Structures are given as C-alpha cells and as structure tokens.
Amino acid sequence: MSRAGLRSSLHDRGQRLTAQRQRVLELFEQLGESSHLSAEEVHQRLRRGEERISLATVYRSLRLLSSMGLLQELELAEGGRRFELSGEAHRDHHHLVCVRCGRTEEFESAAVLQAGEMAASSHGFRLLECVLNVRALCPDCLSQEGDQGSESPEVRTAALQHR
C-alpha cells in the first residue's frame, strides 16, 4: 500500500499516519514476507536504528496494522504472538514453530489446503484461509538436548496441553 493509500485508510478509521506506524510497517517491508517478529523484536530493531518509540506504541501499531490487513498475526499456543507482512501471493502458508526458542519457518502444502477445503465443504462452510501451525523443536534446540533422549519440561508440558 502506498503512503497516500495508507494515510487515507488510516484517516477513514479516524487514525493518523504517525512516524512510528510508518516505521513499523517499513521494518516489515524491508525484512520481507517471510519474517516473523514479536512486538519485542520489532521494538529492539527500531531502537537499534535509533528510533524513539515505546514498546506500548509498537504493540498498538502492530494491532492497528494487523486490523487493516497489512500485517498478519501468528498466535502461538504458548501465548506469544508474532507478526508478518501480509500479501496475496503469501496466502495459505503454514508455520513450523519451535516450542523452545520460537524460531518460525514457513512451508506450503497442497495436502493441507486440500484437507482444509474438504473439512470446510463437508460442514457447509466456504474456506477463506487455511493456516497450520506445527509445534516442534528446531535443529538447534534438538542438538542442545544432546544424547540424553529425554524430553525437556517445556516439550512435556506442550505435549500434555495438546492431548
């Protein structure tokens, strides 16, 4: 969305295009569609760039930009939230999320989309979006466990929550 389009869309909602909102969106545009950042990570990156912005302002900006469809919010089972740039070419993708470190990787799967479509249609629904979040351990976290072969307390807790 152009700056004028963003300004107009915000104005229609009774909001202004502040420098902080613009910087949050620009950060995601610079990083690209496959970046998944928490509010804290957005805040840290902007502060490294010598931006004067509070964490509360980052949270409000992320919520507003998500409600406008410019960012997508990825809600993690552990209570965390990550944000990514929205894009029509970037729809119906899925996420592998490490339950220990939060590393997030994207993948696409025709089988997941087909299962979503079948589930929706069999219940009389029309599929709008199909997103799968796979909770796992990334290779780095797996290697930190060593040869113990036992699950960490975080993994045991996460597994019990989903039984």
N, C-alpha and C positions, 0 to 999 in steps of 0.2 A: 504494500500500500504506500502510495506517495505521501510525502509530508503534508501536502494540501488535503489529500483524502483522509489521512489520519486526523488532522486538525478538524475537518468537517464532521467526521464520525464522532469524535470526542465532543464537539460542540452540540451535536444532536442529542447527546446524552447529558448535556449540562456540565461537561468537563472541559478543562483546558489542556492544551498540549504543553506540558511543562518540560523543562530541560531534562529533568530526571526521568520522566516517562520515555522521552525520546532516547536517552542514553541506554535505558534498559532494553528497549527494542533494538537499538543499533548493536548492542553487545550480541544479542542472539543472531542478528543478521550477519555479523562478522564471523561468528563461530560456525554458522551453517545449520542445516536442518537436523543433523544427527547429534547435536549437543544436548545433553540433559543436565540442567543445573538446578541446584536447590536455591532457595532465596538467599541463604548464607553465602553460597558460592558466587551468586550474582553480586552481592554486596561486596565481597572480598575483591573480586575482579575490578569492579568500578572504583573501589577505594585505591587499588594499586595504580589505577590510571589517574589518581589524584582528584577523583570526583568527590564532591562533598554531598553525600547522600546518606540518610539514616537507614537502618535495617527496616524500620517501620514503613518508610516510604517505598523501599524495594518491595515489601510484601503487598502494599496497596497497589503499586504499579503492576505487579505480576497478576494480581487478581483482576484488575481492570482490563489489562491486555488479553488475558485469557477469556474474559467475558465477551470481549469484542471479536474473538476468534483469531487473534493474531498470534497467540501462544496457545499451546496445548498443555494441560496439566496432567501429569502422570502421578497417580496416587498410589503409594506403596503400602503394603499391608502393615509394615512396621510403624506406620503413622507419618512417614516422611512424604514430602511432595517434591517432584522435580518438574521442570518446565522445559519445553522445547518449542522451537519455531514451527508454526502451523504452515501447511502448504498442501494444495490439492494433489500435487504429484507425490506427496508424502503421506497419503491416507492409508488406512488399513495396514499399518505395520505393527509389529509386536516387539516386546522387550524382554530381554534376559536381564534380571536384576540380581546382583549378588547380595545375599541377606546379611553379609558381614560388613563389606566395605561400601556398598551402594553403587558399585560400578554398573553401568547400564549399557547394554549393547542392543542394537536393533536387528530385527530379521523380518523377512516376509515369507508367507507360507500360503500357497493356494489351498492347501488342505484345511487350514484354519478358517480361511474365508468361506470355503465350501461348507464346512461344519456350521459356521455361524448362519449362513444363508438357509441351510436345511433346518436348523433349530428354529429360526425366526419364522419361516414359512409353515412349519408343522404346527405352530401355535397361532397362526393367523397374523403374525407380525410382519412388518416390512423392515428389512435390515437397513440401518442407516450407517452403521460403523461396526467394525469388528476388531477388537483390540484384545490381545492376550498378554498377560504379564506372567512370565515364568520366573519363579523364585529359585535360585540356585546358589552355588558357590563358584566364584570365578577361579581361573587357574592360579592366580597369585595367592588367594586365600587358601586354596587346596594345598598348595606347596608349603604354606606356613604350618599346616597341621602335621607335616612330616609323615613318618611311617606309623604313627600311633593307630590309625584306622578307626579311632573313635570319633564320634560326632561332638562338636563343641556344644556348650549350653545354648548358644544362640540358635544353632541348627535344630537341636532337640526341641526347643521352645517353639520355633517356627513350624516344625513338623506337627507338633501336638495341636497347635492352633488351627491347623487345616484338616484335622481328622474328623 
